[in-house]
Amino acid sequence: MSKVFLDNAATTKTDPRVVEKMLPFFTENFGNPSGMHAFSRQAKCVLSEARQTVADILNCDPTEIIFTGSGTESDNLAIFGTVEANLSDKKNHLFTSRIEHHAVLYPFEKLKRQGKNVDIISPNQEGEITSEIFTKAIKPNTLFASIALANNEIGTVNDIKGLAKIAQKKEVIFHTDGCQGGGTYDLDVKKLGIDLLTLNGSKISGPKGVGLLFKRKGLRIAPQIIGGAQEWGLRAGTENVAGIVGFAEALRLSQENKETENKRLLTLQQKLIRGLLQIPLTRLNGHPTKRLPNNIHVSFLNTEGESLLLMLDKLGFAVATGSACSTESLEPSHVLTGIGMPHEVAHGSLRITLGKGTTEKNIDNFLKDVPSVVEKVRKMSPVNFTAEDFKEWF
């Protein structure tokens, strides 16, 4: 039985060209960039080249790039580092949205438990933080805000450029987690107008275990991992040279090919959405048009997401019920409850995310098998709701 991977929001297959680029730095050019001898100088040179590649893509200075061990670490550094270095009596209010990735949401919740002045704001029903919602959240004492470029579950894309303009006007430091859109959108930080940007390798056909934080020059942040002077003194620890080289190459390839790939993915996405919505009592979650081109998130009423996932897995299809970081929880996704979706609807949800390896045949086969899987799960369901029971959602 062939297996079809449809969970590219969780991770992506590393591009063979990226692997090839990384290989020499495991066995041949293995030096520590912090040393002074020839091996180290060579590693430092390679590290500088990778940093310049990323800086060219982001249209920033290489000194504004901080390499980390993951997108989660970058988010934590952006949030805790900014608050620690900039909080004052006059500027002490922070906010994010309740549907952010937990790498952002949990740090804000921790700061709130510590007594910091934190607000967790709600998006609209489509998962968007509009300019009106964002502006309303800002107070005279607001220091910092973090809103994702695109939601990792329902795929809704925010107008980060527009939100950044509001933040600049109100003198609010603005961070965005761009991990889900790293290979999809223009990442020119000057055009976006942001102060901080998180990216990682595993979402763009690069290696796992490497991320970065763009930090605008002049913005102060406090290091959260200490013990060395690496990464401008903001992230201690020997740099993962192989991972960074792979990350830079993956970002370059993704950005160079994004227009062609976005068009291809959008065609497959729309075909899949049309097919799934032919199944009775099915709804598309997230914004209908302002969404990632590879994301399809649907709810099937009178089903249970884990049962759907396991049956599809037996048929060779890998999908998700939500964020890969939350699969141990039996509670409905915080993203779905965060947009106001009733638990009865949220429990029957699937996230299907396409990638470079997804073909039209994969989509055809998936659409052929999903209706019977939904029907089987519904027959086992102890509930039998109708669209009338959830008028707002179906």
C-alpha positions in Angstrom: 0.0 0.0 0.0 1.4 3.4 -1.0 1.5 6.1 1.7 0.5 9.7 1.0 1.8 12.4 3.3 -0.8 15.2 3.8 0.5 16.7 7.0 3.0 19.2 5.7 2.0 21.9 8.3 3.6 19.6 10.9 6.8 19.0 9.0 8.1 18.6 5.4 10.4 16.1 3.7 13.9 17.5 3.4 14.7 18.4 -0.2 17.5 16.2 -1.5 19.3 19.3 -2.7 19.3 20.6 0.8 20.6 17.3 2.2 23.5 17.3 -0.4 24.4 20.8 0.7 24.5 19.8 4.3 26.5 16.5 4.1 30.1 18.0 4.0 29.5 19.7 7.4 29.0 16.4 9.2 32.3 14.7 8.3 34.6 17.0 6.4 34.1 20.7 7.3 33.2 20.0 10.9 34.9 22.8 12.7 33.5 25.0 15.5 32.9 28.5 14.2 34.1 30.0 17.5 37.7 28.8 17.3 40.7 30.4 15.6 42.4 27.6 13.6 41.8 26.7 10.0 38.9 24.3 10.6 37.1 26.9 12.7 37.8 29.7 10.2 36.3 27.6 7.4 33.2 26.9 9.5 32.9 30.6 10.4 33.1 31.5 6.7 30.4 29.0 5.7 28.2 30.3 8.6 28.6 33.9 7.4 27.7 32.9 3.8 24.5 31.2 5.0 23.6 34.2 7.1 24.1 36.5 4.1 21.9 34.2 2.0 19.1 34.6 4.5 19.7 38.3 4.9 19.4 38.8 1.2 16.1 37.1 1.2 14.8 39.0 4.1 16.3 42.3 2.8 18.1 42.9 6.1 21.6 43.2 7.5 23.3 39.9 8.4 23.7 41.1 12.0 19.9 41.2 12.3 19.8 37.4 11.9 20.0 35.2 15.0 20.1 31.4 14.4 18.4 29.2 16.9 17.5 25.6 17.4 13.8 25.8 16.3 10.9 28.1 15.6 9.7 27.6 19.1 13.0 28.8 20.5 12.9 31.8 18.3 9.4 32.7 19.5 10.5 32.3 23.1 13.5 34.6 22.5 11.4 37.2 20.7 8.8 37.3 23.5 10.7 36.8 26.7 13.8 38.7 25.3 11.8 41.7 24.3 9.8 41.9 27.5 12.9 41.5 29.7 14.8 44.2 27.9 12.1 46.8 27.4 9.3 46.5 30.0 8.9 49.8 31.9 6.2 51.5 34.0 5.1 53.5 31.0 5.2 50.6 28.5 4.1 47.4 30.2 1.1 46.0 28.2 1.4 43.0 26.0 -1.0 41.1 23.8 -1.4 38.2 21.4 -4.3 36.2 20.0 -5.9 33.1 21.5 -5.3 31.1 18.3 -1.5 31.5 18.1 0.8 28.5 18.0 1.5 27.4 21.6 5.1 28.5 21.1 3.7 32.0 21.3 0.6 31.5 23.4 2.3 29.6 26.3 5.0 32.3 26.8 2.3 35.0 27.0 0.2 32.9 29.4 3.4 32.4 31.6 4.0 36.1 31.6 0.4 36.6 32.7 0.8 34.1 35.5 3.9 36.1 36.6 1.7 39.2 37.0 2.5 40.9 33.7 -0.2 43.0 32.0 -1.2 40.6 29.3 -4.3 40.4 27.0 -5.2 37.4 24.9 -7.5 38.7 22.2 -10.0 36.9 20.0 -9.9 36.8 16.2 -13.1 36.8 14.0 -14.9 33.6 13.2 -12.6 33.0 10.2 -9.5 33.2 12.4 -8.3 36.6 11.2 -6.9 39.4 13.3 -8.3 42.4 11.4 -7.0 45.9 11.6 -10.0 46.8 13.7 -9.4 44.0 16.2 -5.7 44.8 16.4 -6.2 48.6 16.8 -8.8 48.0 19.6 -6.3 45.8 21.5 -3.6 48.6 21.6 -3.5 50.8 24.7 -1.4 53.9 25.5 0.9 51.6 27.5 1.2 48.8 25.0 4.8 47.6 24.6 4.6 44.5 22.5 2.3 42.4 20.3 2.7 39.1 18.5 0.4 37.9 15.7 1.2 35.0 13.3 1.6 35.5 9.6 -0.6 32.5 9.0 -2.4 30.2 11.5 -0.8 26.8 11.7 -4.1 24.9 11.9 -6.9 26.6 9.9 -4.5 28.4 7.5 -5.9 31.9 7.8 -3.4 34.6 6.7 -3.2 37.9 8.4 -2.4 41.2 6.8 0.9 41.6 8.7 2.0 44.6 6.6 -1.2 46.4 7.6 -0.9 45.4 11.3 2.7 46.5 11.3 1.8 50.0 10.1 -0.6 50.3 13.0 2.0 49.0 15.5 4.6 51.5 14.1 2.2 54.4 14.5 1.4 53.4 18.0 5.0 52.7 18.9 4.3 49.0 19.6 7.1 46.4 19.1 5.6 43.9 16.6 6.6 40.2 16.2 5.2 37.7 13.8 5.7 34.0 13.7 6.1 33.3 10.0 6.9 29.6 10.1 3.9 28.5 8.2 4.4 31.0 5.4 8.2 30.8 5.0 8.1 29.3 1.6 4.9 31.0 0.5 5.2 34.7 0.9 7.6 37.6 0.3 9.6 37.9 3.5 11.1 41.3 2.9 11.1 42.6 6.4 11.4 46.3 5.3 8.2 45.9 3.2 6.5 44.1 6.0 7.5 46.7 8.5 8.0 44.2 11.4 10.4 44.3 14.3 10.8 40.6 14.8 10.2 37.5 12.6 10.4 33.8 13.4 11.1 31.2 10.7 12.2 27.5 10.9 13.6 24.9 8.6 11.3 22.0 8.9 8.3 23.8 7.3 10.1 24.6 4.1 11.7 21.3 3.1 14.7 22.0 5.3 16.2 20.2 8.3 14.5 20.0 11.7 16.2 21.5 14.7 17.1 24.9 13.2 15.3 28.2 13.2 16.0 31.9 13.1 14.8 35.2 14.6 15.1 38.4 12.6 15.6 41.3 15.1 15.5 44.8 13.8 18.7 46.7 14.3 18.4 49.0 17.3 15.8 46.8 19.1 17.1 45.5 22.5 16.3 42.0 23.5 17.8 39.9 26.4 19.3 36.5 25.7 17.4 33.5 27.1 20.1 30.9 26.6 23.4 32.0 28.1 26.9 30.5 28.3 28.7 31.8 25.2 29.0 34.8 22.9 27.5 33.1 19.8 24.9 34.9 17.6 25.9 38.4 18.7 25.7 37.3 22.4 21.9 36.6 22.0 21.9 32.8 21.8 24.7 30.8 23.4 25.7 27.4 22.1 27.8 26.1 19.2 26.0 26.9 16.0 24.5 24.0 14.1 26.5 24.7 10.9 25.1 21.8 8.9 21.6 22.7 9.9 22.0 26.4 9.2 23.5 25.7 5.8 20.5 23.4 5.0 18.1 26.0 6.3 19.5 28.8 4.2 19.4 26.6 1.1 15.9 25.4 1.8 14.8 29.0 2.2 16.5 30.1 -1.0 14.9 27.3 -3.0 11.4 27.8 -1.5 11.5 31.6 -2.2 12.8 31.1 -5.7 10.0 28.7 -6.6 7.2 30.1 -4.5 5.1 31.6 -7.3 5.1 28.4 -9.4 4.5 26.2 -6.4 1.8 28.4 -4.9 -0.1 28.2 -8.1 0.2 24.4 -8.3 -0.8 24.0 -4.6 -3.8 26.3 -5.0 -5.2 24.3 -7.9 -4.9 21.1 -5.8 -6.3 22.8 -2.7 -9.4 24.1 -4.5 -10.1 20.7 -6.1 -9.8 19.1 -2.6 -12.1 21.7 -1.0 -14.7 21.3 -3.7 -14.7 17.5 -3.3 -14.8 17.5 0.5 -17.7 20.0 0.6 -19.8 17.6 -1.4 -19.9 15.4 1.7 -23.1 16.3 3.7 -22.7 18.4 6.9 -19.1 19.4 6.1 -17.7 22.9 6.5 -14.4 24.6 5.6 -12.7 26.3 8.5 -10.6 29.4 8.3 -10.9 32.2 5.7 -12.2 31.1 2.3 -9.6 33.1 0.3 -7.1 34.6 2.8 -5.5 31.2 3.5 -2.3 29.3 2.9 -2.4 27.7 -0.5 -1.6 24.3 0.9 -4.1 24.3 3.8 -7.5 22.6 4.0 -9.2 22.4 7.4 -12.6 20.9 7.5 -15.2 19.7 10.1 -17.5 16.8 9.5 -20.5 16.9 11.9 -21.3 13.8 13.9 -17.8 12.4 13.6 -14.7 12.3 15.8 -11.4 13.6 14.4 -9.1 10.9 15.9 -11.3 8.1 14.4 -11.2 9.7 11.0 -7.4 10.1 11.2 -6.8 6.5 12.2 -9.1 5.1 9.5 -7.4 7.3 6.9 -4.0 6.2 8.2 -4.9 2.6 7.6 -5.7 3.5 4.0 -2.3 5.1 3.7 -3.2 8.8 4.2 -1.4 10.9 6.8 -3.5 13.8 8.0 -3.8 15.7 11.3 -6.6 16.7 13.7 -4.7 19.9 14.7 -1.2 21.1 15.6 1.4 18.3 15.9 2.4 19.9 19.2 -1.1 19.2 20.8 -1.9 15.6 19.7 -1.7 14.3 23.3 -4.7 16.3 24.3 -8.3 15.0 23.9 -9.7 18.5 24.2 -10.8 20.3 21.0 -8.2 22.4 19.3 -7.6 25.7 21.0 -7.7 27.3 17.6 -11.2 26.1 16.9 -12.6 26.9 20.3 -10.7 30.3 19.9 -12.8 31.2 16.9 -16.0 30.3 18.8 -16.7 26.9 17.3 -18.8 24.6 19.5 -17.1 21.5 20.8 -19.6 19.3 19.0 -18.4 20.6 15.7 -14.7 21.0 16.6 -14.3 17.4 17.6 -14.9 16.2 14.0 -12.1 18.2 12.4 -9.2 17.4 10.1 -6.2 19.4 8.9 -5.0 18.4 5.5 -1.8 20.1 4.3 -0.2 19.7 0.9 3.4 19.9 0.0 6.0 19.6 -2.8 5.3 15.8 -3.1 1.6 16.1 -3.4 0.1 15.1 -6.7 -3.3 15.3 -8.4 -3.5 11.6 -8.2 -3.1 11.8 -4.4 -6.0 14.2 -4.2 -8.2 12.0 -6.4 -7.5 8.9 -4.3 -8.1 10.8 -1.1 -11.4 12.1 -2.4 -12.4 8.6 -3.4 -11.8 7.2 0.1 -12.9 10.0 2.5 -16.7 9.8 1.9 -16.8 6.1 3.0 -14.6 6.8 6.0 -16.8 9.7 7.1 -19.9 7.5 6.7 -18.4 4.7 8.8 -17.5 7.1 11.6 -20.9 8.6 11.5 -22.6 5.2 11.8 -20.6 4.6 15.0 -21.4 8.1 16.4 -23.7 8.3 19.4 -24.9 11.7 18.2 -26.9 12.7 15.2 -26.9 16.5 15.0 -28.4 18.4 12.0 -27.3 21.6 10.3 -30.2 23.2 12.1 -28.6 22.6 15.4 -25.6 24.7 14.4 -27.0 27.2 12.0 -24.1 29.6 12.4 -21.6 27.0 11.3 -23.3 25.0 8.6 
